[in-house]
Amino acid sequence: MAAETETDGVISILLMGFTGGAREALHDFLKSPRWHLREASTYTQALSLLDARPCGVFICDSGSENAIWRSVLAELEHRPHPPNLIVASRLADERLWAEVLNLGGYDVLAQPFERTEVQRVAAMAWMSWQRQAGVRQRTQVPKNGQQHLK
C-alpha cells in the first residue's frame, strides 16, 4: 500500500515523541507544501496513525518512552510497505548510529537540529522509500520461489 501522497510529490512524515523546541524546529524546518506532517505523542498513537494512513518517513525521538524506537522498528518490519525510520537524539554518537543502522533504521539526526540536515535526511529517506516501493511493485514471487520482474 502506498503512502497517501506519493503521486503528487508530497512527502508524508510521521513524527513521534517530540515536544518543546525539538517539535517546533521540526515543524519550522519541514514547513512547506512539499512536506505533510502528522504527529503522535505515544507509540500506540503512532501505530494507529500508520494503520489509518501509511507514510514514507517516520521520525522518532530516541528519548520518547525509554528508547521506544527499537519497538517501533520491530513493528515496522512486519508491515508490507514500512516507512524508513529516522531516530533523533541529543546523544547522537557512533554507538547509537551503528545500533540504529544495524537494526534496520534509516539514519540518526542529532539534536539540536540543523535545518539543512533535517531536510536532507528526510528527503533522502523518502526517496529511498519510493525506490523500495517501486521494486516491491515490480517484483513478484511465484509459488516456486523464483523472482520475476513484471
C-alpha positions as CSV (number, residue, x, y, z in Angstrom):
1,M,0.0,0.0,0.0
2,A,1.4,3.4,-1.0
3,A,1.5,6.4,1.3
4,E,-1.2,8.9,0.9
5,T,0.5,11.3,-1.4
6,E,3.3,9.6,-3.4
7,T,1.7,10.5,-6.8
8,D,1.7,14.3,-6.2
9,G,5.2,14.5,-4.8
10,V,4.3,15.4,-1.3
11,I,6.5,13.7,1.3
12,S,4.4,12.2,4.1
13,I,6.2,12.1,7.5
14,L,5.1,10.8,10.9
15,L,6.7,12.4,13.9
16,M,6.6,10.7,17.3
17,G,7.6,11.8,20.8
18,F,8.7,15.4,20.1
19,T,7.9,18.3,22.5
20,G,9.0,21.8,23.0
21,G,11.9,23.2,21.0
22,A,12.6,20.0,19.1
23,R,8.9,19.8,17.9
24,E,9.0,23.5,16.9
25,A,12.2,23.1,15.0
26,L,10.9,20.1,13.0
27,H,7.7,22.0,12.1
28,D,9.7,25.0,11.1
29,F,12.3,23.1,9.0
30,L,9.7,20.9,7.3
31,K,7.2,23.8,6.8
32,S,6.5,23.5,3.1
33,P,3.8,22.4,0.7
34,R,6.3,19.6,-0.1
35,W,6.0,18.0,3.4
36,H,2.9,16.6,5.1
37,L,3.5,16.1,8.8
38,R,1.5,14.0,11.2
39,E,2.3,13.7,14.9
40,A,1.9,11.1,17.6
41,S,2.9,11.6,21.2
42,T,2.9,7.8,22.0
43,Y,3.9,4.5,20.4
44,T,0.2,3.3,20.4
45,Q,-1.0,6.5,18.8
46,A,1.8,6.3,16.1
47,L,0.8,2.8,15.2
48,S,-2.9,3.9,14.9
49,L,-1.9,6.7,12.6
50,L,0.1,4.3,10.5
51,D,-2.8,1.8,10.3
52,A,-5.1,4.6,9.2
53,R,-2.7,6.1,6.6
54,P,0.8,4.9,5.8
55,C,3.7,7.2,5.3
56,G,7.2,7.1,3.8
57,V,9.2,8.5,6.7
58,F,8.9,8.0,10.4
59,I,11.0,10.3,12.7
60,C,11.1,9.2,16.3
61,D,12.7,10.9,19.3
62,S,15.1,8.4,20.9
63,G,14.2,9.5,24.4
64,S,10.5,9.0,23.9
65,E,9.1,6.3,26.1
66,N,12.6,4.9,27.1
67,A,14.1,4.4,23.6
68,I,10.9,3.0,22.2
69,W,12.4,3.4,18.7
70,R,13.5,-0.2,18.9
71,S,9.9,-1.4,19.4
72,V,8.8,0.9,16.6
73,L,11.4,-0.6,14.3
74,A,10.4,-4.1,15.2
75,E,6.8,-3.3,14.4
76,L,7.6,-1.6,11.1
77,E,9.4,-4.8,9.9
78,H,6.0,-6.6,9.9
79,R,4.3,-4.1,7.7
80,P,4.1,-4.6,3.9
81,H,5.4,-1.2,3.0
82,P,7.2,0.1,6.1
83,P,8.4,3.7,6.3
84,N,12.1,4.5,6.8
85,L,12.8,5.1,10.5
86,I,14.9,8.1,11.5
87,V,15.9,8.3,15.2
88,A,16.6,11.7,16.6
89,S,18.7,12.1,19.7
90,R,20.6,14.6,21.8
91,L,23.2,11.9,22.3
92,A,23.7,11.0,18.7
93,D,27.0,9.3,18.9
94,E,28.6,6.5,16.8
95,R,27.2,3.8,19.1
96,L,23.6,4.9,18.6
97,W,24.1,5.4,14.9
98,A,25.6,1.9,14.5
99,E,22.8,0.4,16.6
100,V,20.1,2.1,14.5
101,L,21.6,1.1,11.2
102,N,22.4,-2.4,12.3
103,L,18.8,-3.0,13.4
104,G,17.4,-1.7,10.2
105,G,16.7,2.0,10.8
106,Y,17.5,4.6,8.1
107,D,19.5,7.3,9.9
108,V,20.1,9.3,13.1
109,L,19.5,13.0,13.4
110,A,21.5,14.9,16.1
111,Q,19.6,17.4,18.3
112,P,19.6,20.3,18.3
113,F,18.5,20.0,14.7
114,E,20.1,21.8,11.8
115,R,17.7,22.8,9.1
116,T,19.7,21.5,6.1
117,E,20.4,18.2,7.8
118,V,16.8,17.6,8.7
119,Q,15.6,18.4,5.2
120,R,18.3,16.4,3.5
121,V,17.9,13.3,5.7
122,A,14.1,13.4,5.4
123,A,14.2,13.8,1.6
124,M,16.7,11.0,1.2
125,A,14.7,8.7,3.4
126,W,11.6,9.4,1.3
127,M,13.4,8.8,-2.0
128,S,14.8,5.5,-0.6
129,W,11.3,4.5,0.5
130,Q,10.0,5.4,-3.0
131,R,12.7,3.2,-4.7
132,Q,11.8,0.3,-2.4
133,A,8.2,0.7,-3.2
134,G,8.9,0.6,-6.9
135,V,11.0,-2.6,-6.5
136,R,8.2,-4.2,-4.5
137,Q,5.6,-3.3,-7.1
138,R,7.7,-4.7,-10.0
139,T,8.7,-7.9,-8.3
140,Q,6.6,-11.0,-7.9
141,V,7.5,-14.1,-6.1
142,P,5.7,-17.1,-7.7
143,K,4.9,-20.2,-5.8
144,N,8.1,-21.9,-6.9
145,G,10.0,-19.2,-5.1
146,Q,11.8,-17.7,-8.1
147,Q,11.6,-13.9,-8.5
148,H,10.4,-12.4,-11.8
149,L,10.0,-8.8,-12.8
150,K,6.8,-7.7,-14.4
